[in-house]
Amino acid sequence: MKIAIVSATAVALAASASAHAVSPWLPTAGGHELSFSYIDQTADRFYVAENEMSLPADLELRTFEVNYAYGLSDRLAIDIRAGYAESDFVVDPGLAPEGGLDGFTDARIGVRWLAFDQFEDRPFTLALAGAVLIAGDYDTGAISAIGDGEGGGELSVITGRSFDSGFVWQSEIGYRFRSGEVPNEWYFNRTLSYGFNDRFTGRVSWNSVDSRGDLDIGGPGFSPARFPELEEDYDLWLVGFSFAPSDTWSLGLDYGRKFDGRNTAKSDVFALSVGRSF
């Protein structure tokens, strides 16, 4: 069971920030978890409604992000996420009147509550999470925007199970709601990881977003100013590795690609992360 526990901890410390998955395993009471991530997303193709088309130039988004968690007790933790992002794209009157954009990303302040833990002789770990989303400081109304420009909240259920073989499974299903005209959405995150030993872990993830909107690019009533109102759906797979040089440090590397979507860039995703617990 030792390798499985270590693997679960590595997943919690170095999960890909690009997927924004939340772990069912909380920090210890009074414990801190801090991670820094760099995420690069590049696309030369875009889904206009469900039709895949070429972009006039590469669309690139670079994000620098910090995640922090603190264990208030054995059952309750607080989570904070903040970041800065910048995009590159050509000046295009219909897609990006100003070309690339930049600004602070949407911030997330949340809590996780551990309902029960597998290591308490339960078949799996179950946690509930909720968060407030605070809109970042950036411009919208362009394909190169780094967000939708509205605050909101999210609620999710997270489960996890570790096995004596070294495999660890975790999944999250949640609902995200936004203010203004930005559509609400369901989101799903699943990760299967394997602890090769006490220090090295591999993982594969599949993440999905299902928007409740009904506006398409080029559809009735669409204009660039209405980019935040689009029905944006996607499926994203990721393959990653984590290395723990010590019991408190973890380094993560992930690569993935969107393989299906609607009104979204077909991006290649590359992420680097470093995490520390103390």
PyMOL commands that set and color helices and strands:
alter all, ss='L'
color gray80, all
select helices_A, chain A and resi 2-14+118-120+224-229
alter helices_A, ss='H'
color red, helices_A
select strands_A, chain A and resi 32-48+51-71+76-88+102-104+107-116+125-134+152-162+167-178+185-195+200-211+233-243+249-262+268-277
alter strands_A, ss='S'
color yellow, strands_A
deselect
rebuild
show_as cartoon
